[in-house]
Amino acid sequence: MIASLLAALALAGAGTPVPEARIVPAERVFAFWSEYHALPEAERSAFTLRYVLDAPAGSDGGWRFWTGLEGEDWSELAPGLDGAVAPPDPDRLAAGLRLATDAPRGAVRAEVQFVLSAAPAELYDMTELQAALAQSRAALRRSLGLRALIAPRPRRIEFVFDGAAPDAHAVFADGRAVEITGVFEHVVELDPGARGLRGAEHVRFTRAPVYARIVVAN
């Protein structure tokens, strides 16, 4: 009887979480997560990856997601209000983790972003921002090989705020505070290597951003 019960539980875990759910390898969604964790910690300390699952504008949205290994129960993966989802344990991903969704094909946009590892704050050290760009560039080169010569590269940082972006300043060792002009609605854009910011020690905001993403562009 116990053996029959265990067999039934295994079959329940192997089924889909809802009728007609589509199942795909989770690696399709969490691209580069395993490669990121394979890097030496010193080469990825300043940046990490952020994953977003959301519906394109004008679509129904409201789709649900689950993850699970073959033969185990499914666990729901709930996106935040901005569509961000917590990436899985890299060992589970490498073991063949699956992702299920009730969304039809093409109804969900999956995006991976480079973001700062540092917790959101009102003050950022400029050397940490430069390190995040340098590390993410090196990681892309390592992942893409020769293709990195023609591929977009990490170039600047966007600080994303809840609501209108606040005033932002670059602070120098002598106490000077230079206003950062790249303010667009809810985003402050910064190129740590810009000529006008050479010698700046910190970037200061009047309130902390929600997160800071590294923009990959040509």
N, C-alpha and C positions, 0 to 999 in steps of 0.2 A: 504493500500500500504506500509506504514512504517513497519507494522508487517511482511509483506512478505519479505521486504528487510532485516530485522533483521534475519529472519529465514534463508534466503539465505547465509548471512554472517556467521551464526553459522555453517551451513553445510560446507561451504568452510573451516572454521577453523578446522572442525572435520576430513576432508579428509587428505590424505597423501600429503606431499610436492612435490613428484614426483611419477610417475607411479611405482607401485610395490615396493615402499619403505617398508622396514621392520620396524616395530614399537615394541619397548620393553620398559618396565618400566625403567626410568632413574636410579633408584636405583641399577640396575645391573651394571651400569658403574660407578656411583659415590658411591661405597660401602664405608661405615663407615662415610660418610659426615654428616649424621644426628646425629650419635653417637658422632662424634667429637664436634659438636656444643652443644650437650647436656651436655658435661663436663663443670664444673665450669671454668670460664675464667682463674683463677689462675693455673689450672691444664693443660692448653693447650697454655699458652702464648709463650712458646719457640719453639713450632713446629706447623706445619700445614700439610695439605695433598695436594699433586700434582697429577693431573690426566693426563694420556697420552693415546691418541687414535692414533694408527698408524698401518700401514700394515707390515706384516712380510717380511723379506728380500726375494727378488725374486718375490714378488707379484706385481700386476699392480698398486696398490695404487690409490691415487687421489680420494678417496671416500669422500662424503659429509655427514654432520650430521645436524640435526635440533632438537630443543626441543619445547615442548608446552604442556599445559594442555588441557584436553578434551574440545572441543568447542571453542578454541581460535586459532588465527593464529600461524603458526609455525615461529620460529626464528632460523636462521642458526647459528650453533655452529662451528666456524672456528678454527681448530688446528693451532698452531704456526709451525714454521719450524721444531721444535723438537717434534711435535706431542702433545704438552701440550695444554689443553683446560681449560677455566675458569669454575670452578664448579658453579652450580646454587645456587640461594637463597635457604637455607635449608627449609624455609616454603613452597616454591613451590615444592620442592622435596617431602616433607611430604604430600602435597596435591595430589600426584599422577602424577607428571611430567612424560611425555613420551619422549623418544628419538627415532628419525627416522633416517635411513641411507639408501643410495642406494647401500651399500656394500652387497655382498652375505654373507650368513652365514659362519663364520669361516675366513673371509677375513680381519678382524680387530682385533688387539691385544689391549685390555684394561688393563691398569696398574695403580695401586694407589701406590704412594710413600710417605713416611714420609720425610718432608723437614724442614729446619730451617725457623722460622718466620722472623728472622732478614733479613733486606735488604742486598743484596750483598755488600761487603766492602773489603777493603784491610787489615783491622784489626778486629779480633774477640776476644771477651772476653772469656777466657777459662771456666769461671763459667756458661756463657750462653750456651756453647756447652754441658757441663755436664748436665745442666738443661734440654736441649732438649732431650738428651738420657734418662734421668730419667723420664720425663713426657711421652715420647712415650712408654716406657716400662710399665709404670703404666696404660696407656690407653689401651694397648694390653691386659694386665692382666684383666682389667675390662671388656673388650669386649669378651674375650675368656673364661673367667672363669677357670675351672680346666684344660681345653685344653692348657692353657698358660704354664703349667708345661712341656709339651713336644713340644711346638711350637717354631719356631725360634724367636729370640728376637733382638731388636735394639742393635747393638754392636759398630759401628763406624760411622764416617761421611766422606763422599766423597764430596770434593769441585770440581765442574765441570766447566771447563773453555772453552771459545771459542778459539780453537787452542791449541797449546802446553801449558802444565801446566808450570807456572813460578816457580822460587825458593820460598820456603816456610820455615819459621823459627818459632820456639816456643821462646817466649821472657819471661825472668824471671825478678823478682823484682830487682835483682842486675844489670840488664842491659845485662846479657848474652843472646845470641841468638843462639839456637841450631837448626841446619838444620833438617828439616823433610824429611826423606828418602823415604816415601811412595808416590813417584811421578811416575805416569804411564800415558804416552801420554798426554791426556787432563784432567787428574784427579789427585788430591792430596788426599791421604787417611790418615785419622787421627783417632787414638784411644785416646780420651782425658784422659782415665784412665791408659794409658801405664806408666810403671815404669819410663822410661826416661823423661817423661813429668810432673812428680809430682812436684808441686811448680810453674809450668809455669803460667803466668798470661794472655798471649795473644798468638794468632796465627797471623802471619804477612805474607802477600803476596805482591809481587811487582805490582800486578794488581788484581782487584776484580774478583771473579768467576761469572758465569752466575747464578748459584744457588748451594745450598748445600743439598745433600740428606742424609738421615739416612739409613744406610744399615742394613737390617734385615736378620740375618743369624743364623745358629746353632752354 
